[in-house]
Amino acid sequence: MTLPSTSSTLLTHVGSGRRAEINRTESLATAEPAKRSQEKYVLFTASERNDAVMSVAQARRWLEAGAAYVCSWGLQASATEESFDYASFLPELGEPVPFTVMTTSHEHESLEEALWFAFWNAGPPGDDLDPTSPVLLVLDSSQLAARCAEWIKTNRQ
């Protein structure tokens, strides 16, 4: 999956064996998903900016592209989580999505704690998400991308 104005890095989390894809974008507020296979995935968003909130319509596009479990970290994590919550069922966006959407926000935790949750705990809500499903990270800074990549390469538990 690639996003406009992004760079993408493919990795495997050393501890869990889950595939990971780090997408570095200019802004979470404008990050759009590209078409993806039918596979469901964990979406992990991270930003240290105050204006980094995905809109409800934007969140719906991510859900339609395969995000089934969304973990958000950063200053506006709870607002992004709320966007995904509403995106799954608001009638003005169409029919409710045909699967259970799980969301969490981690604005009061360290980045590493939030990553740990996404890779070790974000799993099937009871329907379509496979426990080994990939984790797609969308980050809006090179520093966050480097920290996440290092954690993915070294975390064993």
Backbone torsions as a table, in degrees:
resi	resn	phi	psi	omega
1	MET	NA	133.8	175.9
2	THR	-127.2	150.1	179.5
3	LEU	-115.2	149.2	176.5
4	PRO	-56.9	139.4	178.5
5	SER	57.3	43.0	-179.9
6	THR	-131.2	166.6	166.1
7	SER	-122.1	148.7	-174.6
8	SER	-126.5	139.6	177.9
9	THR	-129.5	129.2	177.5
10	LEU	-99.4	132.8	-179.7
11	LEU	-141.5	170.7	169.5
12	THR	-124.1	128.4	178.8
13	HIS	-67.0	120.4	-173.4
14	VAL	-61.3	-34.3	-177.0
15	GLY	-77.6	-51.3	-174.3
16	SER	-94.6	-18.3	-176.3
17	GLY	81.1	2.1	179.6
18	ARG	-69.8	141.9	173.6
19	ARG	-71.4	145.6	178.8
20	ALA	-134.1	143.3	175.0
21	GLU	-130.8	118.4	178.1
22	ILE	-96.8	120.9	176.5
23	ASN	-113.6	115.5	178.0
24	ARG	-93.2	119.8	-178.5
25	THR	-121.9	163.1	178.8
26	GLU	-72.1	-32.2	-175.9
27	SER	-156.4	129.6	174.3
28	LEU	-63.4	-33.3	-176.8
29	ALA	-65.1	-17.6	179.6
30	THR	-122.6	2.7	-179.0
31	ALA	-66.7	124.6	-179.3
32	GLU	-117.2	139.4	178.0
33	PRO	-74.7	146.5	171.3
34	ALA	-90.3	167.8	177.2
35	LYS	-61.6	143.4	-176.0
36	ARG	-136.9	162.9	177.3
37	SER	-63.6	-178.1	-179.0
38	GLN	-73.1	-4.6	-177.0
39	GLU	-66.6	134.0	174.3
40	LYS	-83.0	153.7	-178.1
41	TYR	-148.0	165.4	172.6
42	VAL	-89.3	127.6	175.2
43	LEU	-102.1	125.6	177.8
44	PHE	-116.5	116.3	178.0
45	THR	-108.1	142.7	178.9
46	ALA	-147.3	136.3	178.4
47	SER	-157.9	147.4	173.8
48	GLU	-105.6	12.6	-179.1
49	ARG	-94.9	148.0	177.3
50	ASN	-74.4	-20.7	-176.3
51	ASP	-101.1	13.7	-174.3
52	ALA	-91.5	78.2	178.1
53	VAL	-127.4	130.3	174.7
54	MET	-81.9	138.4	177.8
55	SER	-73.9	165.5	178.2
56	VAL	-63.1	-43.1	179.1
57	ALA	-63.7	-40.3	178.0
58	GLN	-65.3	-43.3	177.7
59	ALA	-59.5	-39.7	179.3
60	ARG	-61.4	-39.7	178.4
61	ARG	-62.8	-37.7	176.5
62	TRP	-65.3	-42.4	178.6
63	LEU	-62.2	-43.1	179.0
64	GLU	-66.4	-22.8	178.8
65	ALA	-88.5	-3.2	174.1
66	GLY	125.0	-6.7	177.9
67	ALA	-68.1	122.6	180.0
68	ALA	-118.6	-20.4	178.3
69	TYR	-134.6	124.6	-175.3
70	VAL	-120.9	121.9	174.7
71	CYS	-113.5	125.3	-179.2
72	SER	-118.1	137.2	178.3
73	TRP	-128.7	144.9	174.6
74	GLY	125.9	-173.3	-173.8
75	LEU	-61.9	-33.3	-178.0
76	GLN	-113.3	28.1	-176.2
77	ALA	-59.5	-42.1	-177.6
78	SER	-68.2	-33.3	177.5
79	ALA	-68.1	-39.2	176.9
80	THR	-66.4	-42.2	177.3
81	GLU	-57.9	-44.4	-180.0
82	GLU	-62.5	-38.6	177.2
83	SER	-58.3	-43.0	179.1
84	PHE	-69.2	-37.3	177.1
85	ASP	-58.4	-49.4	-179.2
86	TYR	-69.3	-34.6	-177.1
87	ALA	-62.1	-23.3	-176.1
88	SER	-76.8	-17.7	-174.1
89	PHE	-140.5	-10.7	-176.4
90	LEU	-58.0	127.7	-175.3
91	PRO	-62.3	-30.4	-179.8
92	GLU	-68.7	-11.3	177.8
93	LEU	-98.5	-0.1	-179.0
94	GLY	113.5	-166.5	179.0
95	GLU	-63.5	151.1	174.1
96	PRO	-57.6	147.3	179.2
97	VAL	-62.6	147.0	-172.7
98	PRO	-85.5	26.5	178.4
99	PHE	-149.2	164.0	178.5
100	THR	-77.9	125.7	177.0
101	VAL	-98.4	125.6	176.7
102	MET	-105.0	138.1	179.0
103	THR	-137.2	146.6	173.3
104	THR	-143.0	151.7	172.7
105	SER	-124.8	147.5	-172.0
106	HIS	-135.2	46.3	-175.7
107	GLU	-74.1	-16.8	-180.0
108	HIS	-106.9	15.1	178.3
109	GLU	-116.1	163.0	174.9
110	SER	-71.6	160.8	177.0
111	LEU	-58.5	-41.7	-178.6
112	GLU	-64.5	-38.4	176.6
113	GLU	-64.5	-40.7	179.1
114	ALA	-66.9	-40.4	176.2
115	LEU	-62.6	-43.3	178.7
116	TRP	-56.2	-45.9	179.3
117	PHE	-60.0	-46.5	-176.8
118	ALA	-62.2	-40.4	-176.0
119	PHE	-85.6	-30.8	-175.7
120	TRP	-102.3	-23.7	-174.3
121	ASN	-118.2	-27.9	-177.7
122	ALA	-70.2	107.8	-175.7
123	GLY	-142.8	-164.9	-172.6
124	PRO	-64.2	130.3	175.1
125	PRO	-83.3	8.1	178.3
126	GLY	117.4	-1.1	177.4
127	ASP	-135.9	-106.0	-164.9
128	ASP	-78.1	-15.6	-171.3
129	LEU	-87.9	120.0	178.6
130	ASP	-75.6	140.0	-178.6
131	PRO	-64.3	-14.5	176.6
132	THR	-104.5	13.8	-178.6
133	SER	-58.8	151.7	-178.0
134	PRO	-69.3	159.1	174.4
135	VAL	-111.0	120.2	178.6
136	LEU	-102.3	117.0	-179.5
137	LEU	-100.1	130.2	176.3
138	VAL	-119.7	115.5	-171.5
139	LEU	-129.1	145.4	-176.7
140	ASP	-109.6	23.3	172.9
141	SER	-151.6	149.5	178.4
142	SER	-64.7	-34.2	179.6
143	GLN	-64.9	-44.5	177.2
144	LEU	-63.6	-40.6	179.2
145	ALA	-61.6	-42.0	179.7
146	ALA	-66.7	-43.7	178.3
147	ARG	-61.7	-43.9	-179.5
148	CYS	-65.8	-43.2	179.7
149	ALA	-61.4	-43.4	179.1
150	GLU	-62.9	-43.0	179.2
151	TRP	-63.0	-44.7	-179.7
152	ILE	-61.1	-38.6	-178.2
153	LYS	-75.4	-21.8	-172.9
154	THR	-117.5	-20.6	-175.4
155	ASN	-72.0	126.6	178.5
156	ARG	-112.8	-9.2	176.6
157	GLN	-171.4	NA	NA
